[in-house]
Amino acid sequence: MSEEKLYAVEDDNRLHLAFNDAGKPMWFQTGGNFTATDSVASMWSLKHGGHVVTFIQEPKKVVLSKEQAEIVDAAHNSKRPASYIILKSNDEELLMNAYVNGFTVAKEKKYNVKVPHTKEAWYYKSGDTDLLTICPADKELRGKFTESEIEQYGLQDCEKEEVTDDAD
């Protein structure tokens, strides 16, 4: 989480201190002037009234794997989310941050996988279960295996190239 803060002066009615172009102070319901130092905000509050309030930037969402995201989603439906996360993962701090601050799911890397013992053929998927071979010129069109698919088809020992095209 970012520790960068902004400070403003607010009164008891939640109006914020602002200065017009001539430097005259005014109170607004929204907006106001912000400063990066609490000492400047304190000076403004002493001079013009009100009290210092702190604004903290919104935290960045945590990037999780699909499996980690499923744990965090399930924790939202749990009576004791922290206990659920602790029971399901060794990455408690990461997943609790995701639970509190939100998360995105990382896109899985994809690979083209070369058929063993050949120079001219590469695997591609045909449906969910069938593997067929193609020539190198066509591999960009039809390859793209995830790590879990490479394991599923038993292709761990095959040569592979990471697909850098982000079109999927």
Legacy VTK file of the C-alpha trace (Angstrom):
# vtk DataFile Version 3.0
C-alpha trace
ASCII
DATASET POLYDATA
POINTS 168 float
0.000 0.000 0.000
1.259 3.433 -0.873
2.219 5.665 2.053
1.903 8.889 0.036
-0.579 11.178 1.745
-2.289 14.452 1.019
-3.591 16.792 3.698
-6.466 19.288 3.655
-8.326 21.435 6.151
-11.922 20.529 6.918
-14.460 22.158 9.248
-17.076 20.461 11.435
-19.586 20.582 8.552
-17.172 18.679 6.271
-16.484 21.775 4.183
-12.967 22.033 2.769
-10.732 25.072 2.771
-9.801 26.417 -0.658
-8.072 29.560 -1.865
-9.240 31.569 -4.871
-6.844 33.110 -7.400
-6.428 36.161 -5.160
-5.435 33.932 -2.199
-8.683 34.545 -0.318
-9.793 31.492 1.729
-13.258 29.993 1.104
-15.032 26.825 2.242
-16.354 24.308 -0.314
-18.345 21.107 0.044
-16.119 19.345 -2.496
-12.647 20.157 -3.662
-10.383 22.355 -1.650
-6.654 22.797 -1.542
-4.375 19.885 -0.719
-0.794 19.844 0.465
1.771 17.062 0.726
2.905 18.172 4.178
0.881 18.091 7.363
2.726 21.154 8.718
1.333 23.365 5.920
-2.178 21.998 6.517
-1.754 22.644 10.271
-0.714 26.217 9.562
-3.822 26.710 7.360
-6.085 25.273 10.072
-4.597 27.553 12.759
-4.988 30.598 10.542
-8.428 29.852 9.043
-10.038 27.393 11.467
-11.000 23.769 10.951
-8.868 20.695 11.439
-6.404 18.697 9.329
-7.688 15.627 7.490
-5.517 13.054 5.746
-6.220 11.570 2.327
-4.415 8.367 1.426
-4.152 7.208 -2.171
-6.267 4.200 -3.081
-4.178 1.027 -2.769
-3.283 -0.910 -5.888
-5.073 -4.170 -6.539
-3.095 -7.331 -5.837
-2.260 -9.635 -8.760
-3.193 -13.252 -7.961
-3.104 -16.602 -9.686
-6.433 -18.174 -10.586
-6.167 -20.541 -7.592
-5.388 -17.690 -5.176
-8.316 -15.666 -6.543
-10.659 -18.598 -5.890
-9.516 -18.682 -2.243
-10.129 -14.942 -1.807
-13.557 -15.195 -3.485
-14.515 -18.064 -1.196
-13.266 -16.121 1.845
-15.824 -13.389 1.083
-18.554 -15.993 1.687
-16.939 -17.320 4.858
-17.940 -16.422 8.419
-14.276 -15.980 9.304
-12.450 -14.825 6.154
-8.989 -14.571 7.749
-9.254 -18.088 9.206
-10.415 -19.409 5.829
-7.442 -17.829 4.047
-4.983 -19.147 6.652
-6.365 -22.675 6.276
-6.253 -22.623 2.475
-2.928 -20.925 1.716
0.585 -20.186 2.930
0.381 -16.712 1.344
-1.797 -15.218 4.083
-0.450 -11.668 3.868
-0.808 -11.495 0.075
-4.326 -12.957 0.123
-5.476 -10.761 3.005
-4.227 -7.719 1.072
-6.230 -8.944 -1.909
-9.280 -9.491 0.301
-9.097 -5.934 1.645
-7.798 -3.974 -1.371
-9.199 -5.984 -4.283
-7.380 -8.105 -6.829
-6.924 -8.980 -10.477
-6.119 -12.406 -11.869
-2.780 -12.736 -13.660
-3.011 -13.845 -17.241
-1.378 -17.235 -17.711
1.646 -17.380 -19.979
1.131 -19.460 -23.102
3.644 -21.468 -25.106
4.077 -23.158 -28.448
5.361 -26.696 -27.864
7.635 -28.530 -30.301
6.938 -32.176 -31.094
9.863 -34.266 -29.772
12.333 -35.850 -32.226
11.217 -33.779 -35.232
12.448 -30.585 -36.775
9.324 -29.521 -38.592
6.293 -30.142 -36.374
4.672 -28.383 -33.414
1.698 -29.461 -31.294
-1.589 -27.668 -31.258
-4.849 -28.309 -29.463
-7.881 -29.571 -31.310
-10.752 -29.309 -28.887
-10.167 -29.974 -25.197
-8.449 -33.341 -25.461
-6.913 -33.896 -28.910
-3.390 -32.920 -29.917
-2.427 -32.574 -33.564
0.791 -31.462 -35.237
1.427 -28.586 -37.622
4.361 -27.081 -39.470
6.345 -24.191 -37.920
4.699 -21.587 -40.161
1.273 -22.353 -38.645
2.327 -22.627 -34.990
1.575 -18.976 -34.243
-2.027 -19.521 -35.275
-2.801 -22.623 -33.268
-0.283 -23.306 -30.470
-0.600 -21.491 -27.177
-0.539 -23.942 -24.273
-0.646 -22.821 -20.651
1.755 -24.417 -18.136
-1.104 -26.501 -16.725
-2.011 -27.747 -20.222
1.629 -28.666 -20.885
1.530 -30.786 -17.717
-1.902 -32.215 -18.590
-0.686 -33.454 -21.980
2.673 -34.659 -20.607
4.699 -32.224 -22.713
7.085 -31.000 -19.974
10.157 -32.416 -21.739
9.313 -30.794 -25.082
10.946 -27.640 -26.356
8.654 -24.654 -25.846
8.587 -21.003 -26.873
6.710 -18.359 -24.884
4.005 -16.654 -26.931
4.440 -12.912 -26.528
1.397 -11.909 -28.558
-1.153 -10.582 -26.070
-4.123 -10.948 -28.410
-5.866 -13.631 -26.290
LINES 1 169
168 0 1 2 3 4 5 6 7 8 9 10 11 12 13 14 15 16 17 18 19 20 21 22 23 24 25 26 27 28 29 30 31 32 33 34 35 36 37 38 39 40 41 42 43 44 45 46 47 48 49 50 51 52 53 54 55 56 57 58 59 60 61 62 63 64 65 66 67 68 69 70 71 72 73 74 75 76 77 78 79 80 81 82 83 84 85 86 87 88 89 90 91 92 93 94 95 96 97 98 99 100 101 102 103 104 105 106 107 108 109 110 111 112 113 114 115 116 117 118 119 120 121 122 123 124 125 126 127 128 129 130 131 132 133 134 135 136 137 138 139 140 141 142 143 144 145 146 147 148 149 150 151 152 153 154 155 156 157 158 159 160 161 162 163 164 165 166 167
